[in-house]
């Protein structure tokens, strides 16, 4: 990315009310030691030298936790991510 905000980013940042899901995710951002967890996972994470390119550890960890917290399937978490960009 070039660091420039999209129109939806700008509109979203101007909202005053925080929804329950957003409040929950913000709280998780505060309390989860992301860097520590990533360091624990890193030695076991695929390198991406063979097959399809791998997603980043943090991205996959966040997606996994979203699945667990909100009881989502693989398709469900993917839809939730796309929906969050759309709203």
Gaussian input, Z-matrix of N, CA and C with variables (Angstrom, degrees):
# hf/3-21g

backbone

0 1
 N
 C     1     B1
 C     2     B2     1     A1
 N     3     B3     2     A2     1     D1
 C     4     B4     3     A3     2     D2
 C     5     B5     4     A4     3     D3
 N     6     B6     5     A5     4     D4
 C     7     B7     6     A6     5     D5
 C     8     B8     7     A7     6     D6
 N     9     B9     8     A8     7     D7
 C    10    B10     9     A9     8     D8
 C    11    B11    10    A10     9     D9
 N    12    B12    11    A11    10    D10
 C    13    B13    12    A12    11    D11
 C    14    B14    13    A13    12    D12
 N    15    B15    14    A14    13    D13
 C    16    B16    15    A15    14    D14
 C    17    B17    16    A16    15    D15
 N    18    B18    17    A17    16    D16
 C    19    B19    18    A18    17    D17
 C    20    B20    19    A19    18    D18
 N    21    B21    20    A20    19    D19
 C    22    B22    21    A21    20    D20
 C    23    B23    22    A22    21    D21
 N    24    B24    23    A23    22    D22
 C    25    B25    24    A24    23    D23
 C    26    B26    25    A25    24    D24
 N    27    B27    26    A26    25    D25
 C    28    B28    27    A27    26    D26
 C    29    B29    28    A28    27    D27
 N    30    B30    29    A29    28    D28
 C    31    B31    30    A30    29    D29
 C    32    B32    31    A31    30    D30
 N    33    B33    32    A32    31    D31
 C    34    B34    33    A33    32    D32
 C    35    B35    34    A34    33    D33
 N    36    B36    35    A35    34    D34
 C    37    B37    36    A36    35    D35
 C    38    B38    37    A37    36    D36
 N    39    B39    38    A38    37    D37
 C    40    B40    39    A39    38    D38
 C    41    B41    40    A40    39    D39
 N    42    B42    41    A41    40    D40
 C    43    B43    42    A42    41    D41
 C    44    B44    43    A43    42    D42
 N    45    B45    44    A44    43    D43
 C    46    B46    45    A45    44    D44
 C    47    B47    46    A46    45    D45
 N    48    B48    47    A47    46    D46
 C    49    B49    48    A48    47    D47
 C    50    B50    49    A49    48    D48
 N    51    B51    50    A50    49    D49
 C    52    B52    51    A51    50    D50
 C    53    B53    52    A52    51    D51
 N    54    B54    53    A53    52    D52
 C    55    B55    54    A54    53    D53
 C    56    B56    55    A55    54    D54
 N    57    B57    56    A56    55    D55
 C    58    B58    57    A57    56    D56
 C    59    B59    58    A58    57    D57
 N    60    B60    59    A59    58    D58
 C    61    B61    60    A60    59    D59
 C    62    B62    61    A61    60    D60
 N    63    B63    62    A62    61    D61
 C    64    B64    63    A63    62    D62
 C    65    B65    64    A64    63    D63
 N    66    B66    65    A65    64    D64
 C    67    B67    66    A66    65    D65
 C    68    B68    67    A67    66    D66
 N    69    B69    68    A68    67    D67
 C    70    B70    69    A69    68    D68
 C    71    B71    70    A70    69    D69
 N    72    B72    71    A71    70    D70
 C    73    B73    72    A72    71    D71
 C    74    B74    73    A73    72    D72
 N    75    B75    74    A74    73    D73
 C    76    B76    75    A75    74    D74
 C    77    B77    76    A76    75    D75
 N    78    B78    77    A77    76    D76
 C    79    B79    78    A78    77    D77
 C    80    B80    79    A79    78    D78
 N    81    B81    80    A80    79    D79
 C    82    B82    81    A81    80    D80
 C    83    B83    82    A82    81    D81
 N    84    B84    83    A83    82    D82
 C    85    B85    84    A84    83    D83
 C    86    B86    85    A85    84    D84
 N    87    B87    86    A86    85    D85
 C    88    B88    87    A87    86    D86
 C    89    B89    88    A88    87    D87
 N    90    B90    89    A89    88    D88
 C    91    B91    90    A90    89    D89
 C    92    B92    91    A91    90    D90
 N    93    B93    92    A92    91    D91
 C    94    B94    93    A93    92    D92
 C    95    B95    94    A94    93    D93
 N    96    B96    95    A95    94    D94
 C    97    B97    96    A96    95    D95
 C    98    B98    97    A97    96    D96
 N    99    B99    98    A98    97    D97
 C   100   B100    99    A99    98    D98
 C   101   B101   100   A100    99    D99
 N   102   B102   101   A101   100   D100
 C   103   B103   102   A102   101   D101
 C   104   B104   103   A103   102   D102
 N   105   B105   104   A104   103   D103
 C   106   B106   105   A105   104   D104
 C   107   B107   106   A106   105   D105
 N   108   B108   107   A107   106   D106
 C   109   B109   108   A108   107   D107
 C   110   B110   109   A109   108   D108
 N   111   B111   110   A110   109   D109
 C   112   B112   111   A111   110   D110
 C   113   B113   112   A112   111   D111
 N   114   B114   113   A113   112   D112
 C   115   B115   114   A114   113   D113
 C   116   B116   115   A115   114   D114
 N   117   B117   116   A116   115   D115
 C   118   B118   117   A117   116   D116
 C   119   B119   118   A118   117   D117
 N   120   B120   119   A119   118   D118
 C   121   B121   120   A120   119   D119
 C   122   B122   121   A121   120   D120
 N   123   B123   122   A122   121   D121
 C   124   B124   123   A123   122   D122
 C   125   B125   124   A124   123   D123
 N   126   B126   125   A125   124   D124
 C   127   B127   126   A126   125   D125
 C   128   B128   127   A127   126   D126
 N   129   B129   128   A128   127   D127
 C   130   B130   129   A129   128   D128
 C   131   B131   130   A130   129   D129
 N   132   B132   131   A131   130   D130
 C   133   B133   132   A132   131   D131
 C   134   B134   133   A133   132   D132
 N   135   B135   134   A134   133   D133
 C   136   B136   135   A135   134   D134
 C   137   B137   136   A136   135   D135
 N   138   B138   137   A137   136   D136
 C   139   B139   138   A138   137   D137
 C   140   B140   139   A139   138   D138
 N   141   B141   140   A140   139   D139
 C   142   B142   141   A141   140   D140
 C   143   B143   142   A142   141   D141
 N   144   B144   143   A143   142   D142
 C   145   B145   144   A144   143   D143
 C   146   B146   145   A145   144   D144
 N   147   B147   146   A146   145   D145
 C   148   B148   147   A147   146   D146
 C   149   B149   148   A148   147   D147
 N   150   B150   149   A149   148   D148
 C   151   B151   150   A150   149   D149
 C   152   B152   151   A151   150   D150
 N   153   B153   152   A152   151   D151
 C   154   B154   153   A153   152   D152
 C   155   B155   154   A154   153   D153
 N   156   B156   155   A155   154   D154
 C   157   B157   156   A156   155   D155
 C   158   B158   157   A157   156   D156
 N   159   B159   158   A158   157   D157
 C   160   B160   159   A159   158   D158
 C   161   B161   160   A160   159   D159
 N   162   B162   161   A161   160   D160
 C   163   B163   162   A162   161   D161
 C   164   B164   163   A163   162   D162
 N   165   B165   164   A164   163   D163
 C   166   B166   165   A165   164   D164
 C   167   B167   166   A166   165   D165
 N   168   B168   167   A167   166   D166
 C   169   B169   168   A168   167   D167
 C   170   B170   169   A169   168   D168
 N   171   B171   170   A170   169   D169
 C   172   B172   171   A171   170   D170
 C   173   B173   172   A172   171   D171
 N   174   B174   173   A173   172   D172
 C   175   B175   174   A174   173   D173
 C   176   B176   175   A175   174   D174
 N   177   B177   176   A176   175   D175
 C   178   B178   177   A177   176   D176
 C   179   B179   178   A178   177   D177
 N   180   B180   179   A179   178   D178
 C   181   B181   180   A180   179   D179
 C   182   B182   181   A181   180   D180
 N   183   B183   182   A182   181   D181
 C   184   B184   183   A183   182   D182
 C   185   B185   184   A184   183   D183
 N   186   B186   185   A185   184   D184
 C   187   B187   186   A186   185   D185
 C   188   B188   187   A187   186   D186
 N   189   B189   188   A188   187   D187
 C   190   B190   189   A189   188   D188
 C   191   B191   190   A190   189   D189
 N   192   B192   191   A191   190   D190
 C   193   B193   192   A192   191   D191
 C   194   B194   193   A193   192   D192
 N   195   B195   194   A194   193   D193
 C   196   B196   195   A195   194   D194
 C   197   B197   196   A196   195   D195
 N   198   B198   197   A197   196   D196
 C   199   B199   198   A198   197   D197
 C   200   B200   199   A199   198   D198
 N   201   B201   200   A200   199   D199
 C   202   B202   201   A201   200   D200
 C   203   B203   202   A202   201   D201
 N   204   B204   203   A203   202   D202
 C   205   B205   204   A204   203   D203
 C   206   B206   205   A205   204   D204
 N   207   B207   206   A206   205   D205
 C   208   B208   207   A207   206   D206
 C   209   B209   208   A208   207   D207
 N   210   B210   209   A209   208   D208
 C   211   B211   210   A210   209   D209
 C   212   B212   211   A211   210   D210
 N   213   B213   212   A212   211   D211
 C   214   B214   213   A213   212   D212
 C   215   B215   214   A214   213   D213
 N   216   B216   215   A215   214   D214
 C   217   B217   216   A216   215   D215
 C   218   B218   217   A217   216   D216
 N   219   B219   218   A218   217   D217
 C   220   B220   219   A219   218   D218
 C   221   B221   220   A220   219   D219
 N   222   B222   221   A221   220   D220
 C   223   B223   222   A222   221   D221
 C   224   B224   223   A223   222   D222
 N   225   B225   224   A224   223   D223
 C   226   B226   225   A225   224   D224
 C   227   B227   226   A226   225   D225
 N   228   B228   227   A227   226   D226
 C   229   B229   228   A228   227   D227
 C   230   B230   229   A229   228   D228
 N   231   B231   230   A230   229   D229
 C   232   B232   231   A231   230   D230
 C   233   B233   232   A232   231   D231
 N   234   B234   233   A233   232   D232
 C   235   B235   234   A234   233   D233
 C   236   B236   235   A235   234   D234
 N   237   B237   236   A236   235   D235
 C   238   B238   237   A237   236   D236
 C   239   B239   238   A238   237   D237
 N   240   B240   239   A239   238   D238
 C   241   B241   240   A240   239   D239
 C   242   B242   241   A241   240   D240
 N   243   B243   242   A242   241   D241
 C   244   B244   243   A243   242   D242
 C   245   B245   244   A244   243   D243
 N   246   B246   245   A245   244   D244
 C   247   B247   246   A246   245   D245
 C   248   B248   247   A247   246   D246
 N   249   B249   248   A248   247   D247
 C   250   B250   249   A249   248   D248
 C   251   B251   250   A250   249   D249
 N   252   B252   251   A251   250   D250
 C   253   B253   252   A252   251   D251
 C   254   B254   253   A253   252   D252
 N   255   B255   254   A254   253   D253
 C   256   B256   255   A255   254   D254
 C   257   B257   256   A256   255   D255
 N   258   B258   257   A257   256   D256
 C   259   B259   258   A258   257   D257
 C   260   B260   259   A259   258   D258

   B1=1.4506
   B2=1.5165
   B3=1.2925
   B4=1.4531
   B5=1.5216
   B6=1.3158
   B7=1.4482
   B8=1.5164
   B9=1.3161
   B10=1.4568
   B11=1.5228
   B12=1.3305
   B13=1.4526
   B14=1.5187
   B15=1.3336
   B16=1.4523
   B17=1.5281
   B18=1.3228
   B19=1.4577
   B20=1.5297
   B21=1.3448
   B22=1.4604
   B23=1.5295
   B24=1.3424
   B25=1.4665
   B26=1.5196
   B27=1.3354
   B28=1.4572
   B29=1.5293
   B30=1.3253
   B31=1.4575
   B32=1.5243
   B33=1.3230
   B34=1.4531
   B35=1.5270
   B36=1.3135
   B37=1.4623
   B38=1.5226
   B39=1.3187
   B40=1.4605
   B41=1.5306
   B42=1.3261
   B43=1.4648
   B44=1.5178
   B45=1.3166
   B46=1.4589
   B47=1.5213
   B48=1.3020
   B49=1.4601
   B50=1.5293
   B51=1.3270
   B52=1.4541
   B53=1.5228
   B54=1.3257
   B55=1.4526
   B56=1.5209
   B57=1.3401
   B58=1.4691
   B59=1.5247
   B60=1.3327
   B61=1.4647
   B62=1.5276
   B63=1.3197
   B64=1.4572
   B65=1.5271
   B66=1.3365
   B67=1.4687
   B68=1.5295
   B69=1.3285
   B70=1.4637
   B71=1.5270
   B72=1.3231
   B73=1.4623
   B74=1.5249
   B75=1.3229
   B76=1.4649
   B77=1.5192
   B78=1.3219
   B79=1.4703
   B80=1.5347
   B81=1.3214
   B82=1.4636
   B83=1.5280
   B84=1.3274
   B85=1.4674
   B86=1.5247
   B87=1.3284
   B88=1.4583
   B89=1.5267
   B90=1.3246
   B91=1.4696
   B92=1.5221
   B93=1.3118
   B94=1.4741
   B95=1.5251
   B96=1.3314
   B97=1.4766
   B98=1.5347
   B99=1.3316
   B100=1.4619
   B101=1.5291
   B102=1.3248
   B103=1.4687
   B104=1.5258
   B105=1.3224
   B106=1.4724
   B107=1.5201
   B108=1.3270
   B109=1.4596
   B110=1.5215
   B111=1.3181
   B112=1.4687
   B113=1.5269
   B114=1.3189
   B115=1.4651
   B116=1.5294
   B117=1.3210
   B118=1.4676
   B119=1.5228
   B120=1.3110
   B121=1.4763
   B122=1.5269
   B123=1.3238
   B124=1.4732
   B125=1.5321
   B126=1.3462
   B127=1.4666
   B128=1.5340
   B129=1.3273
   B130=1.4600
   B131=1.5253
   B132=1.3170
   B133=1.4585
   B134=1.5261
   B135=1.3449
   B136=1.4650
   B137=1.5254
   B138=1.3078
   B139=1.4649
   B140=1.5235
   B141=1.3203
   B142=1.4590
   B143=1.5160
   B144=1.3509
   B145=1.4627
   B146=1.5195
   B147=1.3396
   B148=1.4663
   B149=1.5251
   B150=1.3163
   B151=1.4602
   B152=1.5152
   B153=1.3332
   B154=1.4599
   B155=1.5240
   B156=1.3133
   B157=1.4681
   B158=1.5261
   B159=1.3171
   B160=1.4661
   B161=1.5253
   B162=1.3189
   B163=1.4626
   B164=1.5221
   B165=1.2998
   B166=1.4530
   B167=1.5229
   B168=1.3137
   B169=1.4635
   B170=1.5251
   B171=1.3170
   B172=1.4672
   B173=1.5217
   B174=1.3103
   B175=1.4655
   B176=1.5158
   B177=1.3269
   B178=1.4580
   B179=1.5314
   B180=1.3258
   B181=1.4644
   B182=1.5274
   B183=1.3194
   B184=1.4622
   B185=1.5262
   B186=1.3182
   B187=1.4611
   B188=1.5253
   B189=1.3211
   B190=1.4603
   B191=1.5294
   B192=1.3329
   B193=1.4616
   B194=1.5240
   B195=1.3352
   B196=1.4664
   B197=1.5196
   B198=1.3350
   B199=1.4584
   B200=1.5213
   B201=1.3099
   B202=1.4613
   B203=1.5316
   B204=1.3235
   B205=1.4652
   B206=1.5188
   B207=1.3363
   B208=1.4554
   B209=1.5278
   B210=1.3542
   B211=1.4596
   B212=1.5328
   B213=1.3375
   B214=1.4577
   B215=1.5220
   B216=1.3260
   B217=1.4623
   B218=1.5257
   B219=1.3407
   B220=1.4676
   B221=1.5255
   B222=1.3404
   B223=1.4613
   B224=1.5246
   B225=1.3252
   B226=1.4567
   B227=1.5113
   B228=1.3345
   B229=1.4698
   B230=1.5249
   B231=1.3175
   B232=1.4640
   B233=1.5246
   B234=1.3413
   B235=1.4650
   B236=1.5262
   B237=1.3408
   B238=1.4619
   B239=1.5274
   B240=1.3188
   B241=1.4663
   B242=1.5165
   B243=1.3368
   B244=1.4617
   B245=1.5221
   B246=1.3588
   B247=1.4628
   B248=1.5155
   B249=1.3242
   B250=1.4613
   B251=1.5310
   B252=1.3304
   B253=1.4637
   B254=1.5197
   B255=1.3349
   B256=1.4633
   B257=1.5244
   B258=1.3389
   B259=1.4695
   B260=1.4975
   A1=109.65
   A2=114.85
   A3=119.61
   A4=112.79
   A5=119.32
   A6=122.28
   A7=113.44
   A8=117.68
   A9=121.46
   A10=109.23
   A11=116.75
   A12=121.65
   A13=110.62
   A14=115.56
   A15=119.73
   A16=108.42
   A17=117.01
   A18=120.21
   A19=110.82
   A20=117.04
   A21=119.03
   A22=111.28
   A23=118.19
   A24=121.03
   A25=110.96
   A26=116.19
   A27=120.28
   A28=110.94
   A29=116.30
   A30=120.04
   A31=110.84
   A32=116.31
   A33=121.83
   A34=110.76
   A35=117.98
   A36=121.43
   A37=111.93
   A38=118.45
   A39=122.01
   A40=113.05
   A41=117.46
   A42=119.91
   A43=110.32
   A44=116.24
   A45=120.63
   A46=111.87
   A47=117.93
   A48=122.46
   A49=109.62
   A50=115.04
   A51=120.77
   A52=108.53
   A53=116.86
   A54=120.83
   A55=111.73
   A56=115.53
   A57=120.57
   A58=112.00
   A59=115.93
   A60=119.64
   A61=110.28
   A62=116.11
   A63=120.22
   A64=111.27
   A65=116.37
   A66=120.43
   A67=110.34
   A68=116.21
   A69=120.87
   A70=110.49
   A71=117.10
   A72=120.68
   A73=111.94
   A74=117.03
   A75=119.71
   A76=110.98
   A77=116.74
   A78=120.58
   A79=110.08
   A80=117.25
   A81=120.53
   A82=110.58
   A83=116.26
   A84=120.62
   A85=110.17
   A86=115.98
   A87=121.17
   A88=113.05
   A89=117.59
   A90=119.01
   A91=115.30
   A92=118.38
   A93=119.96
   A94=109.56
   A95=116.37
   A96=120.34
   A97=110.47
   A98=116.44
   A99=122.01
   A100=112.51
   A101=117.29
   A102=120.10
   A103=111.78
   A104=116.59
   A105=120.17
   A106=110.96
   A107=116.73
   A108=120.18
   A109=110.89
   A110=116.82
   A111=120.65
   A112=110.06
   A113=117.40
   A114=120.81
   A115=111.58
   A116=117.12
   A117=120.75
   A118=110.27
   A119=117.19
   A120=122.12
   A121=112.31
   A122=116.99
   A123=122.46
   A124=115.09
   A125=120.63
   A126=118.35
   A127=114.09
   A128=117.45
   A129=121.88
   A130=113.04
   A131=116.40
   A132=121.09
   A133=109.79
   A134=117.38
   A135=119.68
   A136=112.12
   A137=115.55
   A138=120.47
   A139=112.65
   A140=117.09
   A141=120.36
   A142=112.90
   A143=117.39
   A144=120.50
   A145=112.48
   A146=116.54
   A147=121.02
   A148=108.67
   A149=116.22
   A150=120.37
   A151=112.65
   A152=114.36
   A153=120.66
   A154=110.71
   A155=116.59
   A156=119.42
   A157=110.21
   A158=116.68
   A159=120.53
   A160=109.93
   A161=114.81
   A162=121.18
   A163=107.46
   A164=116.75
   A165=121.20
   A166=112.28
   A167=116.06
   A168=121.09
   A169=110.54
   A170=116.68
   A171=119.20
   A172=111.48
   A173=117.09
   A174=120.81
   A175=110.33
   A176=116.88
   A177=120.39
   A178=111.64
   A179=117.27
   A180=120.88
   A181=109.99
   A182=116.37
   A183=119.70
   A184=111.31
   A185=117.29
   A186=120.29
   A187=110.83
   A188=117.19
   A189=120.85
   A190=110.73
   A191=116.38
   A192=119.72
   A193=111.60
   A194=117.29
   A195=119.40
   A196=111.01
   A197=116.53
   A198=120.42
   A199=110.49
   A200=116.03
   A201=120.54
   A202=111.64
   A203=117.20
   A204=120.92
   A205=112.96
   A206=117.17
   A207=121.20
   A208=112.85
   A209=116.95
   A210=122.84
   A211=111.35
   A212=115.63
   A213=121.94
   A214=111.37
   A215=115.91
   A216=121.67
   A217=108.18
   A218=116.77
   A219=119.99
   A220=110.37
   A221=115.73
   A222=119.67
   A223=110.35
   A224=116.80
   A225=121.12
   A226=112.62
   A227=117.08
   A228=119.32
   A229=110.15
   A230=117.31
   A231=120.06
   A232=110.54
   A233=116.97
   A234=120.73
   A235=111.11
   A236=117.39
   A237=121.26
   A238=110.65
   A239=116.48
   A240=120.01
   A241=110.29
   A242=117.13
   A243=119.75
   A244=111.04
   A245=117.43
   A246=120.96
   A247=111.52
   A248=117.65
   A249=119.37
   A250=110.51
   A251=117.59
   A252=120.33
   A253=110.75
   A254=115.99
   A255=120.46
   A256=112.23
   A257=117.64
   A258=118.08
   A259=112.91
   D1=155.43
   D2=-178.92
   D3=-95.00
   D4=4.46
   D5=178.81
   D6=86.22
   D7=-3.37
   D8=-179.70
   D9=-85.37
   D10=135.25
   D11=178.68
   D12=-74.94
   D13=142.91
   D14=173.84
   D15=-83.02
   D16=170.26
   D17=177.89
   D18=-61.58
   D19=-40.96
   D20=179.93
   D21=-67.02
   D22=-35.92
   D23=175.65
   D24=-61.27
   D25=-43.77
   D26=-179.18
   D27=-65.98
   D28=-44.36
   D29=-179.86
   D30=-63.76
   D31=-43.37
   D32=-179.13
   D33=-63.49
   D34=-38.18
   D35=-177.95
   D36=-69.41
   D37=-19.19
   D38=-179.57
   D39=-87.40
   D40=-8.18
   D41=179.03
   D42=-65.14
   D43=141.71
   D44=-179.37
   D45=-96.93
   D46=-33.56
   D47=-176.66
   D48=-88.63
   D49=137.72
   D50=177.62
   D51=-106.58
   D52=125.98
   D53=178.89
   D54=-74.39
   D55=168.63
   D56=-178.80
   D57=-61.88
   D58=-43.23
   D59=-178.97
   D60=-64.47
   D61=-43.22
   D62=179.84
   D63=-64.38
   D64=-41.12
   D65=178.15
   D66=-63.05
   D67=-42.05
   D68=178.79
   D69=-62.03
   D70=-48.21
   D71=-178.54
   D72=-65.53
   D73=-36.81
   D74=176.16
   D75=-64.41
   D76=-39.73
   D77=177.92
   D78=-64.51
   D79=-41.76
   D80=178.44
   D81=-63.74
   D82=-35.00
   D83=177.63
   D84=-61.63
   D85=-36.94
   D86=-179.01
   D87=-72.87
   D88=-37.59
   D89=-169.63
   D90=-99.55
   D91=-19.30
   D92=-177.95
   D93=-86.38
   D94=127.74
   D95=178.78
   D96=-81.38
   D97=76.51
   D98=-173.08
   D99=-53.44
   D100=-48.25
   D101=-176.85
   D102=-61.38
   D103=-40.74
   D104=179.28
   D105=-64.91
   D106=-43.79
   D107=-179.65
   D108=-64.99
   D109=-39.92
   D110=179.58
   D111=-62.99
   D112=-41.03
   D113=178.51
   D114=-63.64
   D115=-34.63
   D116=178.50
   D117=-69.04
   D118=-40.67
   D119=-175.98
   D120=-77.49
   D121=-33.56
   D122=-171.11
   D123=-48.26
   D124=-44.50
   D125=-178.11
   D126=-64.44
   D127=-19.95
   D128=-176.90
   D129=-104.42
   D130=-4.01
   D131=-175.67
   D132=-82.57
   D133=140.85
   D134=-179.54
   D135=-58.55
   D136=145.53
   D137=-177.86
   D138=-82.43
   D139=-22.90
   D140=-178.80
   D141=84.74
   D142=12.46
   D143=179.51
   D144=-72.27
   D145=-23.13
   D146=-178.48
   D147=-126.80
   D148=144.05
   D149=176.11
   D150=76.39
   D151=-151.83
   D152=-176.21
   D153=-70.61
   D154=150.32
   D155=175.75
   D156=-62.18
   D157=143.06
   D158=-178.46
   D159=-90.14
   D160=153.18
   D161=172.35
   D162=-79.89
   D163=159.45
   D164=178.24
   D165=-62.57
   D166=151.59
   D167=-179.09
   D168=-58.52
   D169=-46.60
   D170=-176.58
   D171=-64.01
   D172=-40.56
   D173=178.10
   D174=-60.54
   D175=-48.52
   D176=-178.41
   D177=-66.61
   D178=-38.21
   D179=178.13
   D180=-62.53
   D181=-45.14
   D182=179.39
   D183=-63.99
   D184=-40.41
   D185=178.18
   D186=-64.87
   D187=-41.62
   D188=178.38
   D189=-61.22
   D190=-45.10
   D191=-179.43
   D192=-66.30
   D193=-38.16
   D194=174.82
   D195=-59.33
   D196=-41.99
   D197=177.82
   D198=-59.07
   D199=-44.64
   D200=-177.40
   D201=-70.19
   D202=-48.33
   D203=-177.23
   D204=-63.09
   D205=-38.97
   D206=-174.54
   D207=-107.86
   D208=10.08
   D209=177.13
   D210=52.29
   D211=56.27
   D212=-177.13
   D213=-107.88
   D214=149.69
   D215=170.87
   D216=-79.21
   D217=176.92
   D218=175.26
   D219=-57.45
   D220=-46.79
   D221=179.46
   D222=-66.56
   D223=-34.59
   D224=-179.55
   D225=-64.50
   D226=-42.62
   D227=178.61
   D228=-69.40
   D229=-36.83
   D230=177.09
   D231=-63.04
   D232=-44.30
   D233=177.52
   D234=-63.14
   D235=-39.92
   D236=-179.92
   D237=-62.82
   D238=-39.08
   D239=178.71
   D240=-66.70
   D241=-46.18
   D242=178.85
   D243=-63.76
   D244=-39.36
   D245=178.59
   D246=-64.44
   D247=-36.30
   D248=-178.79
   D249=-67.91
   D250=-30.46
   D251=175.54
   D252=-71.72
   D253=-33.20
   D254=-175.85
   D255=-78.04
   D256=-26.98
   D257=-175.33
   D258=-95.60

